[in-house]
């Protein structure tokens, strides 16, 4: 019986808050967060190996054939329960901490939704307005000086999320890719489902420049 397998308790990663940082300070903060996450993955994989060893001991004692746990046996996974089916492997090779830019992808959401994701360590509560059955992440970097809320909402529109407005782009969530992500072009990645736990490596508020005030300057024609 599956209930007789040892209980797996996944080590938790606490998301790094980077609100208040911009530009190169934010880039450096994200690099530090990525390094912290790489270190955590070593601890995670050790916990997985220990669980597999306990599972094998149980199988031997119960005269059961060894069960296949897939990627859980060899790669750090997002999986909360190795007995729940397919295990979601984290793409460790993509997390090079030597790169100038942090090797992360980014989710952009309103403040309350971002807070919910950080606290629950998942994307399950994000409505279909933003995630139409899939998680939408982007290569757009929150510290890039030319990034804009319009550019981000435009990426959503290309994925048929046409109700996402510029005003919705309030916070970023920095995450690592897994084997359930696929590249869709135009700097957009999608994960094939929103269910299941997910590590949020870092998060922070998007700090946009203030809106230009209205003026009495003439129009471009110079006559109006």
KADAWO-V639539 format. One line per field, one symbol per residue. ss: DSSP state (a for helix, b for strand, c for the rest). phi: phi as a letter, one per 40 degrees, with the letter a starting at -180 (. if undefined). burial: + if it has 16 or more other C-alpha atoms within 10 Angstrom, else -. Layout:
ss: ???
phi: ???
burial: ???
This chain:
ss: caaacccccccccccbbcccccaaaaaaaaaaaaaaaaaaaaaaaaaaaaaaaaaaaaaaaccccccccaaaacccbcccccccccccbbcaaaccccccccccbbbbbcaaaaaaaaaacbccccccccccccbbbbccccccccccaaaaaaaaaacccccccaaaccbbbbbccbccbbbbbccbbbbcccccbccccbbbbccccccccccccccccccc
phi: .ccccccbbcdcbcdccbdhcbfcccdccccccccdcdccccccccccccccccccccccccfbccccbfcdcbbcbcdcbccchcbccccccccccccccdcbbbbbacdcccccccccfabcccccdbbcgbcbbbcccccccbcaccccccccccbgccccbdcccbbbbcbccbcbcbcbgfgbbbccaccgcacbcaaaccbcccccccbbcccdcgbc
burial: ----+--+-+--++++++--++---+++++++++++++-++--++-+++-++-++++++-----------+++-+++++++++---+++++---+++----++++++++++-+++-++--++++-+---++-++++++-++++----++--+++++----+--+---+++++++++++--+------++++-++--++++++++++------------------
